[in-house]
Amino acid sequence: MTASPAASPADQSPGQSSDRSPGQSPDQPSDRTVLVTGASGYIGGQLVPRLLAEGWQIRVLTRRAGSLDSQPWARDVDIVVGDVADRGGLETALSGIRAAYYLVHSMDDEPGFARRDRAAAAAFGAAARAAGVQRIVYLGGLHPDDEELSPHLASRVEVGRILLDSGVPTAVLQAAVVVGDGSVSFDMLRYLATRLPAMVAPKWLDNRIQPIAVDDVVTLLVGAADLPADVNQTFDIGGPEVLTYREMIQRFAAVTGLRRRLVVTVPVLTPRLASHWVGLVTPIGAGIAKPLVGSLVHEVVAKESDLLDLVAVPTGLTGFDEAVRRAMDGTPPDTALRNLALTAGAVTATALVGSLATQPNSRWYRNLDLPAWQPPKAAFPIVWTLLYADIAASAAAVLTELDRSAEPAEARTGSPRDRFLAALAGNLVLNAGWSVIFWRGRSPGVAAVEAAALTASGAHLARRAAAVQPVAGRALVPYAVWCGFATVLSAAIHRRNRR
């Protein structure tokens, strides 16, 4: 179970457990004790310290040990092991609780996710009613009322309805794009704007959206715990501006000092194709991008602002530009374009050496007895061009992910980045060397041995890439396979022409 994709990143699962009870004991709750599910996710991680500051005693329901260890507030909360779908564990977690936050939702494309979310919400609502909980607060997705929704967005709406019908007064807050560093919906916007000076994009970029700053979301979530007992309804929440996604890209670029982006929309990109496009150019996998895109194909604009009449936002709602500034304050620069330039340059140099060494029209090659199954000459430059582009893009993705996850100490020699670069450089040297050995050395046998080394190096590079960025690792497999084919071909030519 993970948090709503319209509001938070992929890993919004309930976190982990501890035998400690540093705060209020589960057996001795106060009237200001609140349960937070999804505390290891983005929104939950922001919500807990704000609740602590407001004087709430916090209990956290989590499935996995260790997921909260990095949180500075972990020692100030009571951590209980359990799952939102487990009725037995819920009884313990909800005992003595005044208000409960339900911040979990599937963010995968696995079959049956809607059924699992439905069952979990029903179990949570029933357990909360049995425990005498006075308030449930759920964060769902903003949506239109008169359109067929994507499966994930429809499931979020259904979860909200189940909780509203649970018999426990429930506030369902519905948000669109949450602007904050770590929000997966904002990360998608950020990486598209940062990495693509020009883009051909889906037509939904011209749909209207009402983004909201994460600070305002948290303020409204905190206030929702103290709503009057007779309040049992949905609330649309959004910032002070309604923008299209295209306008959000341009405003992001302006705030962060980027040039104006060239955006051309086309009507042929389906949500599935668009999610793969997003997965290709951003660190967000296609599986996570799909529910995000599914929510953005609709116009998601608040139809009311009733919650603002019940919960005070002392400084007023944050404008989009200011929300972006806060989100990007202290955020390390994205190195994707720099890394792509580096890998493209290295691959281009390799291709140039190989091209200069290649002599398919030489008398030596024409006089060889070639296997009948060898592809025509024209196939080789086409295949190698595609493979070189694959190497450059995949290696750049790996380097960027290593930059994003690197610890400060890893900036020195010997870091994972340096080791991957060394593996890449070794592979490209072997790549160029095969052409020199085969064409200039005129020795298919030696070229076969060198091609075998190149194949092993390509497979090693793919494994290294997969350990960092699985999609990039899979993308490099065709390269290793083709190098294996070059090994077989070189060996076959050698056998047929031995004198």
N, C-alpha and C positions, 0 to 999 in steps of 0.2 A: 504494500500500500504506500503510495506516495502522495505528496501534496498536489493540489490543483494546479495544472500546468499554466493556467492563466495568471497564477499569482506567484509561482515559485519554481525553483529548479527541480531537475529530475529526482534528486535524492531527497525526498521529503518524508521518508519513512519514519515510523516511530522508531526511536533510537534504541537504547540499550539499558542495562540494568545495573543496580548496585545494591548491596546489602545494607548500605548506610542509610540513616535517616537524620541528616544534619539539621534539618528544619523541624517542622511539625511532624510528629509521628503519625502514621496512617491510623493508629488507634485513638489518637487524640487530636482530631481536626478542629479547626476553629471555624467561625462563620465566614472567614475570609480565606478559605482554602479552595484552590482552583486546580483542575486537572488539565494538562496540556498534552494532547497527542500530536505527533508530528514535530516534536521539539528539535529533532536533529536536522530538520529541513530549514530552508531559508526563512520563511515567515515565522515558523515556530521559534527559531533561534533568535529572531529579533524581538519576538513577543515576550519571551520569558523575562529578560532583564527589565523590561518596562513594567510588567506586572509586579516584579519584586520591588521596583521603585515606588509603586503605588500602594505597597503594603500588603499585597497578597502573599499567602503562603502557597508554594507551588508543589504539586505532585506531577511527575512526568511518567507517562506510560510508554514503554519502549520494548522492542523485541530483541534487540541485539546488544550484547555487552560491548562496551568500548566506543559506541558511536557518539557519546557525549563527552568523552574524555578531554577533547580540545576546547570545550566551552568553558569560559571563565566563571560562569555561574553554576557549574555542575555541582559544586560542593554546597550550594545554598538551596538546593531543591531536594525533595524526596523522590527517589527513582524507584519505580516499580516495574518488574518484568511482566510483560503480557502482550496481548494483541487485541486490536479493536474488534476482531471477529470472534474472540474467545470469551464466551459468556462467563466462565469461571474466573478468568483473570480480570474481567471487567468488574465483577462484584468487589474484589479487593481494591482495585484502582479507584472506583467511584464511591467507596464507603466514606461518608462524612464530607463529601464534596458539595460545595455550593454551586459552582459553575464549571462547565466542562467545554473545552475547546476541541472541536473535531476538525483537524487540519490535515487529513490524509485523503488521498485519492490515487487511483492507479494512473501511472504514467507510462504504460507499456502497451504493446499491440498484441499481447497474448490473448488467445481465444478465451472468452468467458469473463473478461475483466468487469463488464457491467454487472454480471450476475454476482461476482465476488464483492463488488462495491455495494450492491444492493443488500446482500446478506450482512455485510459488516455494519452498514448504517442501521439496519433493522435491529441487529444485536446490541449495538451501542445505545440506540434510543430506548429499547426495552430495559436494558440494565440501568440506564440513567433514571428512568421512571421508578424502577423498583428501589433504587438507592435513595430516592427523594431529592435528586438534583433539581435545583431551582431554575437553572438556565443552561441551555446549550448554545454555543456560538460556532457557526460553520462558515468557512470561506469558500465560496463557489465562484462560478464564472458568469460574467455579464453576458446576456444573450437576448436576441429578439424573441418576441412571443409568437410570431406568425410565420416562421420559417422552419423547414426541416433542419434539425441541428446535426452536427457531426456526432458520431457515436460517443466520443469522450465528453463533449460538451453536454450532450443529452444525459449522459450518466451523472454528471455533476449536478444537473438540474434535478434529476430523480433522487439523488442522495439528499438534497435539500428538502424535497417534499417529504421524504420518509422521516426525516428528523422533525419537520414541522408537525407531522401527524403522530409523533411518538407519545404525546401526552405531556411532554416537558416543554415549557415555554422556550421557543427557539428563535434565534436571530440568524438569518441566512444573509450574509453579506456577499454581494456579487460584484466582482471587479474584473476589469479587462487587463490591459498591460500594466504591470506593476513596475515602476521605474526605481531600480535600486541595484547596486552591484551584487550579483549573486542570483537575482531573479532571472530565471531562464527565458522568460518572455522579453526582458530587457536585454539579456545577453544576445539573443537572436538579432534584435535591432542594432545593437552595438557592433557586432561583427559584420553584419551586412553593410553597414555604413562605413566601417573602418576599412574593410578589405576590398570593397568593390567601388572604385571611382566611377565606373559605369556598369550598369546591370540591365539585363533583360529579365523582367520579373512578372509574376502573375498579376492578373487584373485586380486582385483584391487589395493591392497596394493603394487603390483609390477609395477603399471603404473607409467610413468614418469610425474613429476609435476615441474613447475617452480615457486616456492613461491617468494613472494616479501614483503619486510618490509613495514609496514604501513607508516613510515616516507617518504619513496620513493614514495608511491602511492600519498600521499598528495602533495609532491613537484611537481609531474607530473600533478596532477589535477590543482594546482594553475597555473602552467606554461601554461596549455592548454587554459586558458581564454584569453591569449594574442597571440594565434597562428595567422598567417596571414589569411586574409579574404578568400583566395582561398582554404584553407585547409578544406576539407569535407571528412573525411575518418575514418576508424577504425585504432587503434594502439594497438598492443599486448604489454603488459608491464609485465615484470618479473624480478626477481633478477638475480644475476650473476651465480647462480648454478641451475642445473637441477638434481633433486633427485627423487627417488621413495618414496612413502608414507612410506614404510618399513624403508628406510634410514632416512627419516625425524623423525620417531619415535626413532630410535637409536641415531641420532644426538641430539635430544631433551633430551633424557635420559643422554647422556654424558655431555651436557652443564649444566644440572641441578643437576648433581651428583647422578643420579640413576644408578642402575645396568643395564647391558645390557639386553634388553627385548627379550624374546623368542617368536617369531612370526611364526606361522604355517598357511599357507593359504590353503583354500579349495575352490573348484569351485562351491559349491552348494548354497552359500548365494546370493540370488537375491538382487537387490537394496532395495526392500521393506523389506525383512528379515534383511538385513544389517542395515537399518535405525532403526528397532526395537532393534537390538543388540546394536547400538550406544545409543539409548534412554534408554536402560537398564543400561548401565555402565557409562553413563555421564549425566550431568544435562540437556543436549540438548534433547528436546522432539523428538519423532519419526517423528512428522509432520515437524519439522524444519530440522531434520537430513536427511529426504528423498531427498530434493533438493540438499543438500550438497553431499550426496553419489551419486546422479544422475550426478553431474558434475565431480566426481572423478572416475567414471567408464571409463572415456576417458583419454587418455594421453593429458595433457594440457600444452603444451610447446609453447613459443612464436615463431612465424614464421618469425618475423622481429623485429627490434628495432628502427624504423623510428622516434619515438617521441624523442629519445635521441639526434637526430640531430637538433631538434627544441627547446627543453627545456633542460636547463642546470641542472645537478645534481652536485653541487659544490664538494661534498665530495665523489662522486662516489656511485654506488649502494651498498647497505648494504648486506654483506654475511649472510647466514642463521644462523650460530651460533651467530653472533653478534645481529641479529634481535631477536633471542630467548632470549638472555641475557637482551636486553632492555625491551622486553615484560614481562619478569618475574621479573624485578627489582622492589622490593617492593611489589610483589604479595603475599598475604597470602598463607601459605602452604595449600594444599588440605588435608582435614581430613577424606576423605572417607574410607581409609583402617583402620585408627584408630577407626573410628566409627563402621565399620563392625566387627572389633575384639571385641569391647565392646558389641555390640548387640548379636553377635554370642556366646560370653561367657555367657551372661545372659540367652539366650535361651537354651544353652546347659545345664546349671545348672538346669533350669526349667524342661527340658526333663529328666534329670537324676533323679530328685526328683520324677517326675511322674512315671518313669519306676520302681524305687525301690518300690513305693507304690502299683503299679499294681499287682494284683494276679488273672489273668483270669482262672487259673487252681485250684483255691481254692475250697474246698468243699462247702463253702457258696455260691459262684457264680454259681457253677454247679447245685446247688439245687434250684436256682431261676427259676421262670416261666418267660422266656424271650419272648418278642414280636417276632413274626415270621419275621417281617420286619427289625429286627436288622441286620446290616451287619455282615459278618463272622469276627471272631477274627483277622485274618490276615490283614483285611482292615485297622484296627485302627492304627497300627504302621506305615503303609505306608502313610496314610493320615496325621497323626500327624508329620511325618518327613517332608513332603512337606510344611505343614503349618508353622512349626518352621523355616524352611529355608525362607519362605515368610516373616515371622515376622522380622527375622534378617535383611534381605536385605532391606525391606521397611522402617524399623525404622532407619537403617543406612543412607538411602537416605534422610530421613527427617532431621536427625541430621546434615548431611553434608550441606544441603541447609540452615538450620538455622545458621550454622557456617559461611557460605558464605555471608549471608545477615545481620549478626549481627552487631549492632553498638558497638563501644568499651565499652560503659557503660553497655551493656548487658552481659558482661563477668562475672558479679557478680551473686550471688544467686538471684533467682526470674526471671531469663531470660526466654524467650520462650523455650530455650533448656532445662532448668531445669524443666519447667512445663511438657514438653513432656516426659522427662525421668521419672518423677514422675508417669505420666499416664501409661507409659510402665511398670514400676516396679510394680505398683498396679495390672495391668492386669496379669503379669507373676506370681505374688503371688497367685492370684485367680486361675490361670491355674493349678499351682502345688497343690493348696489346694483342687481342685475338686477330684483329684486322691486320695489324703489322706483321704478325707471325705467319698468318695464312697467305696474304698476298705478297708481301715483300720477302718473306722467308721461303715461300713456295713449298711448305711442308705441311700437308694436311694431317699427318700423324702427330706432329708436335702441336699443331693447332687444336687437335682433338683433346690432347692432354690439358692444354691451356683453357679450352672451352669447358672441360670438366671442372677445373678450378673455378672458372667464372660461374658455373652453375651452382657449385657449393657456396660460393660467396653470395650469389643472388638469393639462395634459400636462407642463408644466415641473415642477410639484410632484411628479408621479409619477416623472419622470426623476431628480430630486434624491433622492427617497426610495429609488429602486432602487439608486442608487450607494452608499447606506449600508446598506440593508436590502432585499434583492431581493424578499422576500415582501411587504413593505409597499408597495414600488413597484408590484408587480402588483396588489395589492389596490386601489390608487387608480385603476387604469385604468378601471373602470366609472364612476367619478365623472367623469372627463374625457369619456368617451363620452356620458354623459347630458347634460353641459353642451353637447356638440356637438349633441345632439338638441334642446336648448332653443334653440340658435342657429337650426337649420333651422326649428323650429316658429315662432319669433318672425318669421323672414323670410317664412314662408308666410302667416302672419296679416297681416303688413304688405302683401304683394302682393294678397291677396284683399280688403283693406279700403281701398285707396287711393282717394281721391275727387278 
